[in-house]
Each structure stands twice: as C-alpha cells, then as structure tokens.
Amino acid sequence: MTQNDFRLFCSEATARGFNHVLTAAGAVPVALWHPYGCFADGQPEHKHLQLNWTAINQAADTPPEQVKPGTPYGIWTFLP
C-alpha cells in the first residue's frame, strides 16, 4: 500500500462518518492513525499493509483470502 492509497482509505473512512479507529491503545483519530507505525516516518510505501473493508465499520489489514490459519492479522473498528 502506498502512502497515497492509505490517505485515500482514511478519507473514505471519514466520508463514511468515522472519526476514530479503535486500537490497542484506545480510540485514535483517523487523521493520527498509523497502523503498526506505517507511514509515520514518511515512508512512501508499506509492502505488507493492505486495508480492505470487511464490514460497514471494520477493515482488515490483510485480505481474508490471504490469511493463513494461525496467522494473526488486524481487524480495525472505526467509530463515529
């Protein structure tokens, strides 16, 4: 995922009416969210991050069909 793709995803989240995303540290504003620290350091691309909507208010960071059994992956819940 490129940094531009990530920005577009975040814009889509806010267009859906979500202002926060639930993380292990609590609810974080979408504008400040950097899953796993991605793009926080200005890197233009993160090869292992893909975000796909799996429900109206949830996204997975790996496409479900690519998740191997027993492999953890993040499900991100978005909040108004």
Secondary structure, DSSP 8 states (H G I E B T S, - for coil): -BHHHHHHHHHHHHHTT--EEEETTEEEEGGG--GGGTTTT--SB-TT---EEEETTEEESS-GGG--TT----EEEEE-
